[in-house]
């Protein structure tokens, strides 16, 4: 049987572990794809602007 200090430590461990788990799920499913898609869209926009400027100058 666990005494109170072991139980409270176990509950604290489960709380931290669960928060970390859901944070990783959130980062992997939302934040990282959002950064990647935003970077690719911005890069595509700048390359399109460069191509338009090159055709205007020629």
mmCIF file as Biopython writes it, N, C-alpha, C and O atoms, coordinates in Angstrom:
data_model
#
loop_
_atom_site.group_PDB
_atom_site.id
_atom_site.type_symbol
_atom_site.label_atom_id
_atom_site.label_alt_id
_atom_site.label_comp_id
_atom_site.label_asym_id
_atom_site.label_entity_id
_atom_site.label_seq_id
_atom_site.pdbx_PDB_ins_code
_atom_site.Cartn_x
_atom_site.Cartn_y
_atom_site.Cartn_z
_atom_site.occupancy
_atom_site.B_iso_or_equiv
_atom_site.auth_seq_id
_atom_site.auth_asym_id
_atom_site.pdbx_PDB_model_num
ATOM 1   N N  . UNK A ? 1  ? 0.843  -1.187 0.000   1.0 0.0 1  A 1 
ATOM 2   C CA . UNK A ? 1  ? 0.000  0.000  0.000   1.0 0.0 1  A 1 
ATOM 3   C C  . UNK A ? 1  ? 0.886  1.247  0.000   1.0 0.0 1  A 1 
ATOM 4   O O  . UNK A ? 1  ? 1.929  1.280  0.653   1.0 0.0 1  A 1 
ATOM 5   N N  . UNK A ? 2  ? 0.458  2.263  -0.736  1.0 0.0 2  A 1 
ATOM 6   C CA . UNK A ? 2  ? 1.234  3.507  -0.814  1.0 0.0 2  A 1 
ATOM 7   C C  . UNK A ? 2  ? 0.825  4.449  0.313   1.0 0.0 2  A 1 
ATOM 8   O O  . UNK A ? 2  ? -0.348 4.523  0.682   1.0 0.0 2  A 1 
ATOM 9   N N  . UNK A ? 3  ? 1.793  5.159  0.847   1.0 0.0 3  A 1 
ATOM 10  C CA . UNK A ? 3  ? 1.437  6.205  1.793   1.0 0.0 3  A 1 
ATOM 11  C C  . UNK A ? 3  ? 1.149  7.498  1.015   1.0 0.0 3  A 1 
ATOM 12  O O  . UNK A ? 3  ? 1.248  7.531  -0.212  1.0 0.0 3  A 1 
ATOM 13  N N  . UNK A ? 4  ? 0.798  8.539  1.735   1.0 0.0 4  A 1 
ATOM 14  C CA . UNK A ? 4  ? 0.311  9.751  1.072   1.0 0.0 4  A 1 
ATOM 15  C C  . UNK A ? 4  ? 1.378  10.418 0.215   1.0 0.0 4  A 1 
ATOM 16  O O  . UNK A ? 4  ? 1.059  10.910 -0.868  1.0 0.0 4  A 1 
ATOM 17  N N  . UNK A ? 5  ? 2.630  10.454 0.655   1.0 0.0 5  A 1 
ATOM 18  C CA . UNK A ? 5  ? 3.675  11.132 -0.123  1.0 0.0 5  A 1 
ATOM 19  C C  . UNK A ? 5  ? 3.953  10.387 -1.430  1.0 0.0 5  A 1 
ATOM 20  O O  . UNK A ? 5  ? 4.190  11.018 -2.460  1.0 0.0 5  A 1 
ATOM 21  N N  . UNK A ? 6  ? 3.926  9.061  -1.397  1.0 0.0 6  A 1 
ATOM 22  C CA . UNK A ? 6  ? 4.102  8.304  -2.634  1.0 0.0 6  A 1 
ATOM 23  C C  . UNK A ? 6  ? 2.930  8.542  -3.577  1.0 0.0 6  A 1 
ATOM 24  O O  . UNK A ? 6  ? 3.115  8.717  -4.782  1.0 0.0 6  A 1 
ATOM 25  N N  . UNK A ? 7  ? 1.726  8.546  -3.022  1.0 0.0 7  A 1 
ATOM 26  C CA . UNK A ? 7  ? 0.541  8.770  -3.843  1.0 0.0 7  A 1 
ATOM 27  C C  . UNK A ? 7  ? 0.552  10.158 -4.478  1.0 0.0 7  A 1 
ATOM 28  O O  . UNK A ? 7  ? 0.243  10.303 -5.661  1.0 0.0 7  A 1 
ATOM 29  N N  . UNK A ? 8  ? 0.904  11.170 -3.703  1.0 0.0 8  A 1 
ATOM 30  C CA . UNK A ? 8  ? 0.931  12.528 -4.257  1.0 0.0 8  A 1 
ATOM 31  C C  . UNK A ? 8  ? 2.032  12.664 -5.303  1.0 0.0 8  A 1 
ATOM 32  O O  . UNK A ? 8  ? 1.847  13.371 -6.294  1.0 0.0 8  A 1 
ATOM 33  N N  . UNK A ? 9  ? 3.162  12.011 -5.107  1.0 0.0 9  A 1 
ATOM 34  C CA . UNK A ? 9  ? 4.205  12.025 -6.126  1.0 0.0 9  A 1 
ATOM 35  C C  . UNK A ? 9  ? 3.765  11.330 -7.394  1.0 0.0 9  A 1 
ATOM 36  O O  . UNK A ? 9  ? 4.060  11.790 -8.497  1.0 0.0 9  A 1 
ATOM 37  N N  . UNK A ? 10 ? 3.059  10.223 -7.239  1.0 0.0 10 A 1 
ATOM 38  C CA . UNK A ? 10 ? 2.544  9.494  -8.401  1.0 0.0 10 A 1 
ATOM 39  C C  . UNK A ? 10 ? 1.522  10.329 -9.168  1.0 0.0 10 A 1 
ATOM 40  O O  . UNK A ? 10 ? 1.545  10.365 -10.398 1.0 0.0 10 A 1 
ATOM 41  N N  . UNK A ? 11 ? 0.636  10.993 -8.451  1.0 0.0 11 A 1 
ATOM 42  C CA . UNK A ? 11 ? -0.362 11.853 -9.097  1.0 0.0 11 A 1 
ATOM 43  C C  . UNK A ? 11 ? 0.321  13.016 -9.804  1.0 0.0 11 A 1 
ATOM 44  O O  . UNK A ? 11 ? -0.076 13.382 -10.910 1.0 0.0 11 A 1 
ATOM 45  N N  . UNK A ? 12 ? 1.332  13.598 -9.189  1.0 0.0 12 A 1 
ATOM 46  C CA . UNK A ? 12 ? 2.077  14.682 -9.824  1.0 0.0 12 A 1 
ATOM 47  C C  . UNK A ? 12 ? 2.777  14.190 -11.087 1.0 0.0 12 A 1 
ATOM 48  O O  . UNK A ? 12 ? 2.768  14.878 -12.108 1.0 0.0 12 A 1 
ATOM 49  N N  . UNK A ? 13 ? 3.380  13.008 -11.025 1.0 0.0 13 A 1 
ATOM 50  C CA . UNK A ? 13 ? 4.022  12.434 -12.205 1.0 0.0 13 A 1 
ATOM 51  C C  . UNK A ? 13 ? 3.005  12.218 -13.319 1.0 0.0 13 A 1 
ATOM 52  O O  . UNK A ? 13 ? 3.265  12.579 -14.467 1.0 0.0 13 A 1 
ATOM 53  N N  . UNK A ? 14 ? 1.860  11.638 -13.001 1.0 0.0 14 A 1 
ATOM 54  C CA . UNK A ? 14 ? 0.837  11.411 -14.026 1.0 0.0 14 A 1 
ATOM 55  C C  . UNK A ? 14 ? 0.346  12.725 -14.626 1.0 0.0 14 A 1 
ATOM 56  O O  . UNK A ? 14 ? 0.089  12.800 -15.827 1.0 0.0 14 A 1 
ATOM 57  N N  . UNK A ? 15 ? 0.215  13.756 -13.802 1.0 0.0 15 A 1 
ATOM 58  C CA . UNK A ? 15 ? -0.231 15.056 -14.298 1.0 0.0 15 A 1 
ATOM 59  C C  . UNK A ? 15 ? 0.774  15.632 -15.283 1.0 0.0 15 A 1 
ATOM 60  O O  . UNK A ? 15 ? 0.395  16.072 -16.368 1.0 0.0 15 A 1 
ATOM 61  N N  . UNK A ? 16 ? 2.040  15.634 -14.922 1.0 0.0 16 A 1 
ATOM 62  C CA . UNK A ? 16 ? 3.078  16.182 -15.801 1.0 0.0 16 A 1 
ATOM 63  C C  . UNK A ? 16 ? 3.191  15.353 -17.073 1.0 0.0 16 A 1 
ATOM 64  O O  . UNK A ? 16 ? 3.309  15.908 -18.165 1.0 0.0 16 A 1 
ATOM 65  N N  . UNK A ? 17 ? 3.158  14.039 -16.941 1.0 0.0 17 A 1 
ATOM 66  C CA . UNK A ? 17 ? 3.257  13.161 -18.104 1.0 0.0 17 A 1 
ATOM 67  C C  . UNK A ? 17 ? 2.083  13.374 -19.054 1.0 0.0 17 A 1 
ATOM 68  O O  . UNK A ? 17 ? 2.272  13.434 -20.269 1.0 0.0 17 A 1 
ATOM 69  N N  . UNK A ? 18 ? 0.875  13.489 -18.512 1.0 0.0 18 A 1 
ATOM 70  C CA . UNK A ? 18 ? -0.307 13.690 -19.345 1.0 0.0 18 A 1 
ATOM 71  C C  . UNK A ? 18 ? -0.265 15.047 -20.037 1.0 0.0 18 A 1 
ATOM 72  O O  . UNK A ? 18 ? -0.615 15.153 -21.212 1.0 0.0 18 A 1 
ATOM 73  N N  . UNK A ? 19 ? 0.158  16.081 -19.321 1.0 0.0 19 A 1 
ATOM 74  C CA . UNK A ? 19 ? 0.259  17.401 -19.944 1.0 0.0 19 A 1 
ATOM 75  C C  . UNK A ? 19 ? 1.288  17.394 -21.067 1.0 0.0 19 A 1 
ATOM 76  O O  . UNK A ? 19 ? 1.053  17.977 -22.126 1.0 0.0 19 A 1 
ATOM 77  N N  . UNK A ? 20 ? 2.417  16.744 -20.849 1.0 0.0 20 A 1 
ATOM 78  C CA . UNK A ? 20 ? 3.429  16.643 -21.893 1.0 0.0 20 A 1 
ATOM 79  C C  . UNK A ? 20 ? 2.937  15.862 -23.087 1.0 0.0 20 A 1 
ATOM 80  O O  . UNK A ? 20 ? 3.224  16.222 -24.228 1.0 0.0 20 A 1 
ATOM 81  N N  . UNK A ? 21 ? 2.196  14.795 -22.837 1.0 0.0 21 A 1 
ATOM 82  C CA . UNK A ? 21 ? 1.653  13.986 -23.927 1.0 0.0 21 A 1 
ATOM 83  C C  . UNK A ? 21 ? 0.722  14.811 -24.805 1.0 0.0 21 A 1 
ATOM 84  O O  . UNK A ? 21 ? 0.866  14.815 -26.027 1.0 0.0 21 A 1 
ATOM 85  N N  . UNK A ? 22 ? -0.226 15.507 -24.197 1.0 0.0 22 A 1 
ATOM 86  C CA . UNK A ? 22 ? -1.176 16.283 -24.992 1.0 0.0 22 A 1 
ATOM 87  C C  . UNK A ? 22 ? -0.505 17.481 -25.654 1.0 0.0 22 A 1 
ATOM 88  O O  . UNK A ? 22 ? -0.917 17.891 -26.739 1.0 0.0 22 A 1 
ATOM 89  N N  . UNK A ? 23 ? 0.517  18.047 -25.024 1.0 0.0 23 A 1 
ATOM 90  C CA . UNK A ? 23 ? 1.261  19.129 -25.660 1.0 0.0 23 A 1 
ATOM 91  C C  . UNK A ? 23 ? 1.968  18.628 -26.908 1.0 0.0 23 A 1 
ATOM 92  O O  . UNK A ? 23 ? 1.963  19.311 -27.932 1.0 0.0 23 A 1 
ATOM 93  N N  . UNK A ? 24 ? 2.573  17.452 -26.845 1.0 0.0 24 A 1 
ATOM 94  C CA . UNK A ? 24 ? 3.238  16.890 -28.023 1.0 0.0 24 A 1 
ATOM 95  C C  . UNK A ? 24 ? 2.232  16.578 -29.123 1.0 0.0 24 A 1 
ATOM 96  O O  . UNK A ? 24 ? 2.509  16.824 -30.298 1.0 0.0 24 A 1 
ATOM 97  N N  . UNK A ? 25 ? 1.070  16.040 -28.763 1.0 0.0 25 A 1 
ATOM 98  C CA . UNK A ? 25 ? 0.034  15.770 -29.765 1.0 0.0 25 A 1 
ATOM 99  C C  . UNK A ? 25 ? -0.378 17.076 -30.432 1.0 0.0 25 A 1 
ATOM 100 O O  . UNK A ? 25 ? -0.500 17.132 -31.656 1.0 0.0 25 A 1 
ATOM 101 N N  . UNK A ? 26 ? -0.594 18.124 -29.647 1.0 0.0 26 A 1 
ATOM 102 C CA . UNK A ? 26 ? -0.981 19.422 -30.198 1.0 0.0 26 A 1 
ATOM 103 C C  . UNK A ? 26 ? 0.101  19.972 -31.117 1.0 0.0 26 A 1 
ATOM 104 O O  . UNK A ? 26 ? -0.204 20.466 -32.202 1.0 0.0 26 A 1 
ATOM 105 N N  . UNK A ? 27 ? 1.367  19.893 -30.693 1.0 0.0 27 A 1 
ATOM 106 C CA . UNK A ? 27 ? 2.453  20.421 -31.517 1.0 0.0 27 A 1 
ATOM 107 C C  . UNK A ? 27 ? 2.582  19.652 -32.825 1.0 0.0 27 A 1 
ATOM 108 O O  . UNK A ? 27 ? 2.766  20.253 -33.883 1.0 0.0 27 A 1 
ATOM 109 N N  . UNK A ? 28 ? 2.488  18.337 -32.760 1.0 0.0 28 A 1 
ATOM 110 C CA . UNK A ? 28 ? 2.678  17.523 -33.960 1.0 0.0 28 A 1 
ATOM 111 C C  . UNK A ? 28 ? 1.521  17.692 -34.934 1.0 0.0 28 A 1 
ATOM 112 O O  . UNK A ? 28 ? 1.741  17.691 -36.145 1.0 0.0 28 A 1 
ATOM 113 N N  . UNK A ? 29 ? 0.297  17.837 -34.441 1.0 0.0 29 A 1 
ATOM 114 C CA . UNK A ? 29 ? -0.850 17.872 -35.348 1.0 0.0 29 A 1 
ATOM 115 C C  . UNK A ? 29 ? -1.218 19.276 -35.815 1.0 0.0 29 A 1 
ATOM 116 O O  . UNK A ? 29 ? -1.800 19.413 -36.891 1.0 0.0 29 A 1 
ATOM 117 N N  . UNK A ? 30 ? -0.906 20.317 -35.060 1.0 0.0 30 A 1 
ATOM 118 C CA . UNK A ? 30 ? -1.342 21.655 -35.444 1.0 0.0 30 A 1 
ATOM 119 C C  . UNK A ? 30 ? -0.196 22.634 -35.678 1.0 0.0 30 A 1 
ATOM 120 O O  . UNK A ? 30 ? -0.120 23.245 -36.744 1.0 0.0 30 A 1 
ATOM 121 N N  . UNK A ? 31 ? 0.678  22.791 -34.720 1.0 0.0 31 A 1 
ATOM 122 C CA . UNK A ? 31 ? 1.658  23.875 -34.759 1.0 0.0 31 A 1 
ATOM 123 C C  . UNK A ? 31 ? 2.711  23.639 -35.832 1.0 0.0 31 A 1 
ATOM 124 O O  . UNK A ? 31 ? 2.973  24.528 -36.642 1.0 0.0 31 A 1 
ATOM 125 N N  . UNK A ? 32 ? 3.314  22.466 -35.853 1.0 0.0 32 A 1 
ATOM 126 C CA . UNK A ? 32 ? 4.384  22.206 -36.819 1.0 0.0 32 A 1 
ATOM 127 C C  . UNK A ? 32 ? 3.867  22.231 -38.255 1.0 0.0 32 A 1 
ATOM 128 O O  . UNK A ? 32 ? 4.509  22.850 -39.102 1.0 0.0 32 A 1 
ATOM 129 N N  . UNK A ? 33 ? 2.726  21.583 -38.579 1.0 0.0 33 A 1 
ATOM 130 C CA . UNK A ? 33 ? 2.208  21.730 -39.949 1.0 0.0 33 A 1 
ATOM 131 C C  . UNK A ? 33 ? 1.857  23.181 -40.297 1.0 0.0 33 A 1 
ATOM 132 O O  . UNK A ? 33 ? 2.027  23.594 -41.444 1.0 0.0 33 A 1 
ATOM 133 N N  . UNK A ? 34 ? 1.370  23.958 -39.325 1.0 0.0 34 A 1 
ATOM 134 C CA . UNK A ? 34 ? 1.056  25.361 -39.578 1.0 0.0 34 A 1 
ATOM 135 C C  . UNK A ? 34 ? 2.319  26.129 -39.951 1.0 0.0 34 A 1 
ATOM 136 O O  . UNK A ? 34 ? 2.293  26.936 -40.880 1.0 0.0 34 A 1 
ATOM 137 N N  . UNK A ? 35 ? 3.429  25.893 -39.244 1.0 0.0 35 A 1 
ATOM 138 C CA . UNK A ? 35 ? 4.694  26.552 -39.570 1.0 0.0 35 A 1 
ATOM 139 C C  . UNK A ? 35 ? 5.184  26.137 -40.948 1.0 0.0 35 A 1 
ATOM 140 O O  . UNK A ? 35 ? 5.628  26.979 -41.728 1.0 0.0 35 A 1 
ATOM 141 N N  . UNK A ? 36 ? 5.109  24.850 -41.251 1.0 0.0 36 A 1 
ATOM 142 C CA . UNK A ? 36 ? 5.618  24.359 -42.536 1.0 0.0 36 A 1 
ATOM 143 C C  . UNK A ? 36 ? 4.793  24.919 -43.685 1.0 0.0 36 A 1 
ATOM 144 O O  . UNK A ? 36 ? 5.358  25.392 -44.671 1.0 0.0 36 A 1 
ATOM 145 N N  . UNK A ? 37 ? 3.478  24.874 -43.578 1.0 0.0 37 A 1 
ATOM 146 C CA . UNK A ? 37 ? 2.616  25.388 -44.650 1.0 0.0 37 A 1 
ATOM 147 C C  . UNK A ? 37 ? 2.807  26.891 -44.805 1.0 0.0 37 A 1 
ATOM 148 O O  . UNK A ? 37 ? 2.856  27.387 -45.931 1.0 0.0 37 A 1 
ATOM 149 N N  . UNK A ? 38 ? 2.916  27.619 -43.715 1.0 0.0 38 A 1 
ATOM 150 C CA . UNK A ? 38 ? 3.141  29.060 -43.797 1.0 0.0 38 A 1 
ATOM 151 C C  . UNK A ? 38 ? 4.461  29.395 -44.458 1.0 0.0 38 A 1 
ATOM 152 O O  . UNK A ? 38 ? 4.534  30.322 -45.265 1.0 0.0 38 A 1 
ATOM 153 N N  . UNK A ? 39 ? 5.505  28.651 -44.127 1.0 0.0 39 A 1 
ATOM 154 C CA . UNK A ? 39 ? 6.809  28.876 -44.750 1.0 0.0 39 A 1 
ATOM 155 C C  . UNK A ? 39 ? 6.746  28.604 -46.248 1.0 0.0 39 A 1 
ATOM 156 O O  . UNK A ? 39 ? 7.263  29.387 -47.045 1.0 0.0 39 A 1 
ATOM 157 N N  . UNK A ? 40 ? 6.116  27.499 -46.633 1.0 0.0 40 A 1 
ATOM 158 C CA . UNK A ? 40 ? 6.048  27.155 -48.056 1.0 0.0 40 A 1 
ATOM 159 C C  . UNK A ? 40 ? 5.226  28.169 -48.842 1.0 0.0 40 A 1 
ATOM 160 O O  . UNK A ? 40 ? 5.596  28.522 -49.962 1.0 0.0 40 A 1 
ATOM 161 N N  . UNK A ? 41 ? 4.115  28.645 -48.277 1.0 0.0 41 A 1 
ATOM 162 C CA . UNK A ? 41 ? 3.305  29.652 -48.974 1.0 0.0 41 A 1 
ATOM 163 C C  . UNK A ? 41 ? 4.084  30.957 -49.157 1.0 0.0 41 A 1 
ATOM 164 O O  . UNK A ? 41 ? 4.043  31.571 -50.223 1.0 0.0 41 A 1 
ATOM 165 N N  . UNK A ? 42 ? 4.789  31.369 -48.108 1.0 0.0 42 A 1 
ATOM 166 C CA . UNK A ? 42 ? 5.557  32.609 -48.189 1.0 0.0 42 A 1 
ATOM 167 C C  . UNK A ? 42 ? 6.694  32.477 -49.201 1.0 0.0 42 A 1 
ATOM 168 O O  . UNK A ? 42 ? 6.953  33.398 -49.976 1.0 0.0 42 A 1 
ATOM 169 N N  . UNK A ? 43 ? 7.364  31.340 -49.189 1.0 0.0 43 A 1 
ATOM 170 C CA . UNK A ? 43 ? 8.447  31.106 -50.145 1.0 0.0 43 A 1 
ATOM 171 C C  . UNK A ? 43 ? 7.920  31.112 -51.580 1.0 0.0 43 A 1 
ATOM 172 O O  . UNK A ? 43 ? 8.556  31.666 -52.477 1.0 0.0 43 A 1 
ATOM 173 N N  . UNK A ? 44 ? 6.766  30.499 -51.791 1.0 0.0 44 A 1 
ATOM 174 C CA . UNK A ? 44 ? 6.153  30.468 -53.125 1.0 0.0 44 A 1 
ATOM 175 C C  . UNK A ? 44 ? 5.777  31.884 -53.572 1.0 0.0 44 A 1 
ATOM 176 O O  . UNK A ? 44 ? 5.949  32.235 -54.739 1.0 0.0 44 A 1 
ATOM 177 N N  . UNK A ? 45 ? 5.264  32.693 -52.641 1.0 0.0 45 A 1 
ATOM 178 C CA . UNK A ? 45 ? 4.879  34.066 -52.963 1.0 0.0 45 A 1 
ATOM 179 C C  . UNK A ? 45 ? 6.103  34.890 -53.365 1.0 0.0 45 A 1 
ATOM 180 O O  . UNK A ? 45 ? 6.052  35.645 -54.336 1.0 0.0 45 A 1 
ATOM 181 N N  . UNK A ? 46 ? 7.216  34.746 -52.611 1.0 0.0 46 A 1 
ATOM 182 C CA . UNK A ? 46 ? 8.421  35.508 -52.940 1.0 0.0 46 A 1 
ATOM 183 C C  . UNK A ? 46 ? 9.023  35.073 -54.269 1.0 0.0 46 A 1 
ATOM 184 O O  . UNK A ? 46 ? 9.501  35.909 -55.037 1.0 0.0 46 A 1 
ATOM 185 N N  . UNK A ? 47 ? 9.003  33.775 -54.546 1.0 0.0 47 A 1 
ATOM 186 C CA . UNK A ? 47 ? 9.532  33.308 -55.831 1.0 0.0 47 A 1 
ATOM 187 C C  . UNK A ? 47 ? 8.673  33.815 -56.982 1.0 0.0 47 A 1 
ATOM 188 O O  . UNK A ? 47 ? 9.197  34.162 -58.040 1.0 0.0 47 A 1 
ATOM 189 N N  . UNK A ? 48 ? 7.365  33.860 -56.786 1.0 0.0 48 A 1 
ATOM 190 C CA . UNK A ? 48 ? 6.465  34.387 -57.810 1.0 0.0 48 A 1 
ATOM 191 C C  . UNK A ? 48 ? 6.744  35.872 -58.038 1.0 0.0 48 A 1 
ATOM 192 O O  . UNK A ? 48 ? 6.759  36.330 -59.180 1.0 0.0 48 A 1 
ATOM 193 N N  . UNK A ? 49 ? 6.966  36.623 -56.965 1.0 0.0 49 A 1 
ATOM 194 C CA . UNK A ? 49 ? 7.274  38.046 -57.111 1.0 0.0 49 A 1 
ATOM 195 C C  . UNK A ? 49 ? 8.602  38.242 -57.838 1.0 0.0 49 A 1 
ATOM 196 O O  . UNK A ? 49 ? 8.722  39.147 -58.664 1.0 0.0 49 A 1 
ATOM 197 N N  . UNK A ? 50 ? 9.603  37.406 -57.543 1.0 0.0 50 A 1 
ATOM 198 C CA . UNK A ? 50 ? 10.895 37.512 -58.228 1.0 0.0 50 A 1 
ATOM 199 C C  . UNK A ? 50 ? 10.749 37.227 -59.712 1.0 0.0 50 A 1 
ATOM 200 O O  . UNK A ? 50 ? 11.345 37.918 -60.538 1.0 0.0 50 A 1 
ATOM 201 N N  . UNK A ? 51 ? 9.955  36.210 -60.060 1.0 0.0 51 A 1 
ATOM 202 C CA . UNK A ? 51 ? 9.752  35.899 -61.476 1.0 0.0 51 A 1 
ATOM 203 C C  . UNK A ? 51 ? 9.046  37.049 -62.190 1.0 0.0 51 A 1 
ATOM 204 O O  . UNK A ? 51 ? 9.390  37.377 -63.326 1.0 0.0 51 A 1 
ATOM 205 N N  . UNK A ? 52 ? 8.067  37.661 -61.534 1.0 0.0 52 A 1 
ATOM 206 C CA . UNK A ? 52 ? 7.365  38.785 -62.153 1.0 0.0 52 A 1 
ATOM 207 C C  . UNK A ? 52 ? 8.299  39.977 -62.331 1.0 0.0 52 A 1 
ATOM 208 O O  . UNK A ? 52 ? 8.226  40.667 -63.348 1.0 0.0 52 A 1 
ATOM 209 N N  . UNK A ? 53 ? 9.171  40.229 -61.366 1.0 0.0 53 A 1 
ATOM 210 C CA . UNK A ? 53 ? 10.119 41.340 -61.479 1.0 0.0 53 A 1 
ATOM 211 C C  . UNK A ? 53 ? 11.148 41.074 -62.568 1.0 0.0 53 A 1 
ATOM 212 O O  . UNK A ? 53 ? 11.560 42.000 -63.266 1.0 0.0 53 A 1 
ATOM 213 N N  . UNK A ? 54 ? 11.568 39.820 -62.724 1.0 0.0 54 A 1 
ATOM 214 C CA . UNK A ? 54 ? 12.525 39.487 -63.779 1.0 0.0 54 A 1 
ATOM 215 C C  . UNK A ? 54 ? 11.913 39.685 -65.156 1.0 0.0 54 A 1 
ATOM 216 O O  . UNK A ? 54 ? 12.601 40.148 -66.066 1.0 0.0 54 A 1 
ATOM 217 N N  . UNK A ? 55 ? 10.647 39.349 -65.337 1.0 0.0 55 A 1 
ATOM 218 C CA . UNK A ? 55 ? 10.017 39.506 -66.651 1.0 0.0 55 A 1 
ATOM 219 C C  . UNK A ? 55 ? 9.752  40.979 -66.952 1.0 0.0 55 A 1 
ATOM 220 O O  . UNK A ? 55 ? 9.775  41.377 -68.117 1.0 0.0 55 A 1 
ATOM 221 N N  . UNK A ? 56 ? 9.503  41.793 -65.931 1.0 0.0 56 A 1 
ATOM 222 C CA . UNK A ? 56 ? 9.271  43.222 -66.155 1.0 0.0 56 A 1 
ATOM 223 C C  . UNK A ? 56 ? 10.569 43.916 -66.556 1.0 0.0 56 A 1 
ATOM 224 O O  . UNK A ? 56 ? 10.558 44.779 -67.434 1.0 0.0 56 A 1 
ATOM 225 N N  . UNK A ? 57 ? 11.692 43.551 -65.926 1.0 0.0 57 A 1 
ATOM 226 C CA . UNK A ? 57 ? 12.970 44.205 -66.208 1.0 0.0 57 A 1 
ATOM 227 C C  . UNK A ? 57 ? 13.505 43.859 -67.588 1.0 0.0 57 A 1 
ATOM 228 O O  . UNK A ? 57 ? 14.250 44.653 -68.163 1.0 0.0 57 A 1 
ATOM 229 N N  . UNK A ? 58 ? 13.157 42.719 -68.132 1.0 0.0 58 A 1 
ATOM 230 C CA . UNK A ? 58 ? 13.707 42.314 -69.431 1.0 0.0 58 A 1 
ATOM 231 C C  . UNK A ? 58 ? 13.038 42.977 -70.579 1.0 0.0 58 A 1 
ATOM 232 O O  . UNK A ? 58 ? 13.398 42.730 -71.730 1.0 0.0 58 A 1 
#
